[in-house]
Amino acid sequence: MVVRFAPGLDEHNRARAGRPFAIPLSISRQEGAPAAPLRSVTMQASYDRGHTWRAAQVWRMGDHAVALVHHPDGEGLVSLRATAVDEGGNSVEQTIRDAYRLRE
């Protein structure tokens, strides 16, 4: 499995600081691999290059989800980490350091 993050960013790979921000997620599997239903999807964001993580609220619909993070004020970088577990016991934890920038 792989987690695909699809945040709506501007042309400079940035999102607005100081506000809630929705990040669509999708879970993909290798072609031909068994596709057991997902049991859980979680996501976290870090604003200090992965030293500390904040849990996001996640709403899941099948193999798709939307995570809501709360960007702090100020410029900086956002790292993302997601975990997905299916009913067959398969799991993935995926981290993207410095996934995008914040702007005022």
C-alpha positions as CSV (number, residue, x, y, z in Angstrom):
1,M,0.0,0.0,0.0
2,V,1.0,3.6,-0.5
3,V,-0.6,6.8,0.8
4,R,-1.0,9.6,-1.7
5,F,-1.3,13.1,-0.2
6,A,-3.1,15.7,-2.4
7,P,-3.1,19.1,-0.7
8,G,-4.3,22.1,-2.7
9,L,-1.2,24.2,-2.9
10,D,-0.4,27.3,-4.8
11,E,2.0,27.4,-7.8
12,H,5.0,27.7,-5.3
13,N,4.0,24.6,-3.3
14,R,2.7,26.7,-0.4
15,A,-0.5,26.8,1.7
16,R,-1.8,29.6,3.9
17,A,-0.5,29.8,7.5
18,G,-2.7,30.4,10.5
19,R,-5.8,28.5,9.5
20,P,-7.4,25.0,9.1
21,F,-6.3,23.1,6.0
22,A,-7.9,20.0,4.4
23,I,-5.6,17.4,2.8
24,P,-7.2,14.7,0.7
25,L,-5.6,11.3,1.0
26,S,-5.9,8.1,-1.0
27,I,-4.6,4.6,-0.4
28,S,-3.3,2.7,-3.4
29,R,-2.2,-0.9,-3.7
30,Q,0.0,-2.6,-6.2
31,E,-1.9,-3.9,-9.2
32,G,-3.0,-7.5,-8.6
33,A,-2.4,-7.3,-4.8
34,P,-5.3,-8.4,-2.5
35,A,-7.4,-5.4,-1.6
36,A,-8.8,-6.0,1.9
37,P,-11.0,-3.2,3.2
38,L,-9.2,-0.5,5.2
39,R,-9.5,-0.7,9.0
40,S,-8.0,2.7,9.8
41,V,-6.2,5.7,8.4
42,T,-4.5,8.3,10.6
43,M,-2.4,11.3,9.7
44,Q,-0.2,13.7,11.6
45,A,1.6,17.0,10.6
46,S,4.8,18.4,11.9
47,Y,5.8,22.1,11.8
48,D,9.3,21.6,13.2
49,R,10.9,19.1,10.6
50,G,9.5,16.0,12.4
51,H,10.6,16.7,15.9
52,T,7.0,16.8,17.2
53,W,3.8,15.6,15.5
54,R,0.2,16.8,15.8
55,A,-2.7,14.4,15.1
56,A,-5.1,15.5,12.3
57,Q,-8.8,14.8,12.3
58,V,-9.4,12.2,9.5
59,W,-12.7,11.3,7.8
60,R,-12.5,8.1,5.7
61,M,-14.7,6.9,2.8
62,G,-13.4,3.6,1.5
63,D,-9.8,4.0,0.2
64,H,-10.1,7.8,0.3
65,A,-9.9,10.2,3.3
66,V,-9.7,13.9,4.1
67,A,-7.4,15.0,7.0
68,L,-7.9,18.4,8.7
69,V,-4.7,20.1,10.0
70,H,-4.4,23.5,11.7
71,H,-1.5,25.4,10.3
72,P,0.2,27.7,12.8
73,D,0.9,31.4,12.1
74,G,4.1,32.3,10.3
75,E,6.1,30.9,7.5
76,G,7.7,27.4,7.7
77,L,7.7,23.9,6.4
78,V,5.1,21.2,6.9
79,S,5.9,17.5,7.1
80,L,3.2,14.8,6.8
81,R,2.9,11.3,8.2
82,A,0.1,8.8,7.5
83,T,-0.6,5.3,8.6
84,A,-3.1,2.9,7.0
85,V,-4.1,-0.6,8.2
86,D,-6.4,-3.0,6.3
87,E,-8.5,-5.9,7.5
88,G,-5.9,-8.4,6.2
89,G,-3.3,-7.0,8.6
90,N,-1.3,-5.2,6.0
91,S,-0.1,-1.7,6.9
92,V,1.9,1.2,5.7
93,E,3.4,4.2,7.5
94,Q,4.6,6.9,5.2
95,T,6.4,10.1,6.1
96,I,7.1,13.1,3.8
97,R,9.5,15.6,5.4
98,D,9.1,19.2,4.2
99,A,6.1,18.3,2.0
100,Y,5.2,21.9,1.5
101,R,5.7,25.5,2.8
102,L,3.5,27.9,4.7
103,R,2.9,31.5,3.7
104,E,1.2,34.4,5.4
